[in-house]
């Protein structure tokens, strides 16, 4: 049902409000019509006399006779309606010197109730409304083609507001007509509905005026988009008119089409002009503005949803490829705000799949540049950790920790890290070695734990876990044997992390290595105790049974430790005697076991006197110590040639040159020997003297133990050993599967082997096929005759 709009409260309706309230109050007291009739004033001709609105009627007046309520009163009401509708908007109508609004109300009541002429009055009212709306239509039609859209829309809006305002007043005058006559005539419209229906047919359903109105509303919306709220109030009023007159669906469809067209044109233009970040900011701002606009533009939530879907489709969905193409620049610059806008906009239109694809491709390309940068392998892991932290931050902040994008990140990292197969695994082990050696000297315990966790994530991405294990074991062994671990807690923590990640079998050898060191500590306590007793007995017998220095030996289980090359060296008599004494102790304690000394891993702390520089405590390798002890007892400035040193130490040239280079050619504060002639390399013609004037203010000097550095040969040896072990693992895996299944198809055997070894390394299919040929040659398996691609196990 049509009802008066909320804004129909102009001066006309206000002027009559007081009277209608009084009339209703009189009726409620039981005075009703007779009271109103007594208070009415009429002229001699029986017409109402105009008085001031809301004026108090005379105290006493007799009711007019029934015959007085007829055509004259109907004509008076008609004239009043004509005057009301002809009154300019915003002014109070002048209905004549002898007519009051109260008298008009009473005339209507008398005509309808006393004279029973409701039908005549209704028809006359309809005629006057048709006349009035016709004038409005003619006025609007006169300017319907002048091209001044804002001015015409304003006129239409004013005409609508004025029509509602005046009709509201007329409805109050004709209240009795509605309640007494129209109420009993189901086929008739109320005065209000009649007025709106006539306005609708004369203006809103007129082809020319309707098109102008709909186009005007669309224009108002577009201008609102361009100049904020300049047209909003008028637009609201026009929408109210169309909704009230059942034409809302027409304007909704027109608005939706206009919105699509507006944003398609704008987006096509701006996406080519603006940078990705600027366009994203513009699109987000537009969507926010449109969201606010739809709050007053539409009546139903479903309409608002449809409108916003169209806006997002034209601003975002249409340009997904262009927006995603700008992703690399945003990621490179880490523009979190723009990336968040991109994620939100694409998520709203269900277009995250292209984002995930582009995100993964970017990480693969960007990360591969780091992995393939061989000139900076020494910083690869540190750069990867920084890169991962950057991507982690983007996923968490910009992409709202989206699970699919996290998975995309993981897959991309796993892809590019394995582009160089074994190298990242090796470098992760080396990176951990450096950090576990420096440890809490350079960072807090929490920072160290976080770093270990992040490095472990990189390890998780690598396929060559067996390569990592071998290198980690070598570095771990050196940290234990040289007492270079900064924190035993950090070492234990890392072992636990590896155990949780890869299982107990992965860390079994590492744990055994720790156990060997711990048992060695206990063994040395027993040895020192026995030695103390022997020294006490020798002192009592006035014999020389003491040690010239303190000795600590690590006894290692050979199968669990890395293999190291045996290097021949002539140990000084004092050191050799102590080593022999410990050998006797050990073999007496563990009968049947034999010790093999690994002097290449030994270290010493040696006190030395350097003339003016004074006494220094030197921390050296065993080979460095053997060389320096040759200068004991020589006159100051005495020289030893390269050949003499080689003969007295027994070291091969390669090892001796590296040792002398570390003592005489290293950093100036650690040059405990002087080489003649000077230079960075050691030749067989060089001679060496003690550097009496060593420039180092520190009491303790650690000389770099070059022979313990991982050389290219050792690295290659480690890699070759891992590759050889892989061949054995492939063969063992194939045999286990064949033994269990007896006969198996080629593809099935391939698949089962890959599944078994996936936790340790990946391998090309070609390598597995070579394994099959090897096993056939070794008669572990054979091809089944007559069955292509089928193998049989041979017991």
Number of C-alpha atoms within 10 A of each C-alpha: 4 14 9 16 15 8 11 19 18 19 17 23 20 15 17 21 16 14 20 18 11 14 18 11 13 16 15 10 8 10 12 14 18 15 17 22 18 16 20 25 24 18 11 7 8 17 22 27 19 20 18 13 16 16 12 11 15 10 8 10 15 12 15 16 11 13 11 18 24 21 13 16 22 24 15 19 29 19 14 23 23 18 17 23 23 15 17 12 19 14 11 17 19 14 20 15 11 15 23 24 27 30 27 24 26 25 30 27 24 26 27 26 18 18 16 17 19 23 15 15 24 21 11 16 23 17 12 19 23 17 13 21 22 16 15 20 19 13 14 18 17 9 15 18 13 10 10 10 19 16 12 20 24 16 15 25 20 17 19 20 22 20 21 25 24 26 26 24 25 25 19 20 26 25 19 22 25 22 12 15 20 19 14 10 12 8 8 14 15 22 23 20 18 18 23 25 18 19 23 20 14 20 23 23 15 14 11 13 20 20 15 21 23 23 18 20 25 21 19 24 24 17 16 16 18 10 11 13 15 14 19 19 11 19 24 17 18 24 23 20 22 21 18 18 19 14 18 18 11 13 20 20 13 15 21 18 14 17 20 19 15 15 20 19 12 13 20 14 11 16 20 11 11 12 14 23 20 14 21 23 16 17 24 19 12 17 17 12 13 19 17 11 18 17 12 13 21 18 14 10 11 10 16 19 14 11 24 19 16 20 24 22 18 22 28 27 19 15 16 19 14 13 21 21 15 15 21 16 14 18 18 11 9 16 15 17 16 20 22 18 18 30 18 17 22 21 14 15 15 11 17 20 13 16 21 18 13 19 19 22 16 19 24 20 13 16 21 19 12 19 22 16 12 12 8 12 16 13 15 21 23 15 16 20 16 13 16 20 13 14 18 16 16 20 20 14 15 22 22 14 14 14 12 13 21 18 13 19 23 18 15 21 22 18 19 22 25 19 16 13 17 19 21 26 29 23 22 22 24 21 20 21 23 16 19 24 20 16 22 17 13 10 13 11 15 10 13 19 17 12 16 19 14 17 19 19 15 20 23 18 20 29 24 24 21 22 27 24 20 19 23 22 21 21 19 26 20 17 18 17 17 14 11 16 21 17 16 12 11 20 20 13 14 18 18 16 16 18 15 12 14 15 12 14 9 18 19 13 18 20 15 16 23 17 14 19 19 13 15 17 16 11 19 17 13 13 19 15 12 13 18 15 12 14 17 15 13 14 13 9 10 9 11 9 15 14 15 10 11 9 14 17 16 17 19 19 14 10 9 15 17 17 11 11 8 11 14 14 18 14 19 15 9 11 15 12 14 16 17 11 14 20 16 12 16 17 13 11 11 10 8 7 9 10 12 10 15 13 15 18 16 18 19 19 17 16 11 15 12 15 13 10 16 13 13 17 15 19 19 21 24 20 27 23 20 22 21 20 12 15 19 11 8 12 8 14 13 12 18 17 15 20 14 13 20 18 11 15 18 15 20 13 14 9 16 22 19 18 25 25 20 22 28 25 21 17 11 12 14 20 23 24 23 21 25 16 12 12 12 12 13 21 15 11 10 17 21 21 20 25 20 17 15 19 14 14 11 10 11 15 19 13 19 18 18 18 19 12 9 12 11 9 9 13 13 11 12 19 18 12 13 19 14 11 13 19 16 13 17 21 19 15 19 24 21 14 18 20 17 10 12 15 19 20 15 15 10 13 21 16 11 13 21 20 12 15 16 13 14 18 17 18 16 8 12 9 11 19 13 14 19 24 13 15 19 17 11 10 12 18 23 18 18 15 10 7 9 10 13 17 21 19 23 15 10
